[in-house]
Amino acid sequence: MTDRMSLPLAQADPDVAAAIDHETLRQHEGLEMIASENFVSEAVLEAAGSVFTNKYAEGYPGRRYYGGCEYADIVENLARERARQIFGGEHINVQPHSGSQANASAYAAVLQPGDTILGLDLSHGGHLTHGHKLSFSGKLYRTTFYHVRRDTETIDYDELEATAIQEKPKVIIGGASAYPRLWDFARMRQIADKVGAIYIFDMAHIAGLVAGGVHPSPVPHAQITTTTTHKTLRGPRAGLIICTQDLATAVDKSVFPGQQGGPLVHIVAAKAVAFGEVLQPEFRTYAAQIVANAKALAEALQAAGFRLVSGGTDNHLMLVDVFEKGILGSEAELALGKAGITVNKNTIPYDTNPPLKASGIRVGTPALTTRGMKEPEMRQIAAWIAKALEMRNDDAALARIRGEVAELANRFPLYAWRRAPVAVEA
Ligand code: DSN
């Protein structure tokens, strides 16, 4: 290997190294409350940064198109076995590079272009890949949507059933990126069976809660369950598919060679490590604390006068209707960012504002729970959120909150040895 190939990153590429240092510090100093984000362990980071990034391994364990796959087989088999222990299910595919590619593969396994999908409307909490017209799912397939009720802001299963009977979809997909309540998996499967549709459930947001036993599982109900692995599940950024045995060959072919070439073996290895962590008893405690923290945060925000979509939360996230107080979601996101609290603006059901402004913010607890924060910290954070939104046009007040936030963050260290303050310029 040449000398240059052996240099540590800080010497080989100081610009990228500095950006990584800054990002490490940013993650440490702020309060990460984007509901879909989390912090992986050092072990997962190490596997994700391992020499498996060098390896091609098209195919599946024992049936590869390249030589030298004996260790790739070991990590892929470990990931599959551990995922099976966590979620059950008859067949597991751990190769999807992302949740979107897991969904693309799931659809392609059971649909032809032009077939109909019935999914939750994006503006009611759904996901781009559940049929939105700007996504492959809305371009390749005919799409139709179900919604939440105006009064309860929970899924309208009667509307879903009526639409299914009328539109005769080949796939009904459940799952959401911004829905704070439990799902009725049995009812959805019943509707799917009634109209002869395949029931797919995308559990990306709640997978860690399902794994930790604090949320019912869709796996016994859905013919195909998809997920990302990096949200509540706290693994590397990637996807996963669980399906019934009769769909195993179609799903495997759909992932490779249908949607992807070689798997990202370093990420598959990191999934194996993360799934090993999920199998430890501590993960159940972690999952329970995510939900307890969300409840504490929701109650404190309500006590501070905020309206929450659907009146609260059953899972890891909540949607705060800030427009009810005359604040746009985009303004709230900006003000909270200045105060060191990272959230995203989010449409609320029947929103009268466009998505880039939105009437709500989505707030989640998985990442802060990983740092060890509990209910008292959630109540403190709710007070800061209320104060920051009230003082949203006062940069000095927001900077003061940011200082208090940093003090709290310092009490819950993150990646301490990875931070290189010397390399980080102000
Ligand atoms: N971007 C993810 C989320 O934030 O929910 C969904 O893909």
Boltz pocket constraint, residues with backbone or C-beta under 6 A from the ligand:
constraints:
  - pocket:
      binder: B
      contacts: [[A, 35], [A, 36], [A, 99], [A, 127], [A, 177], [A, 178]]
      max_distance: 6.0
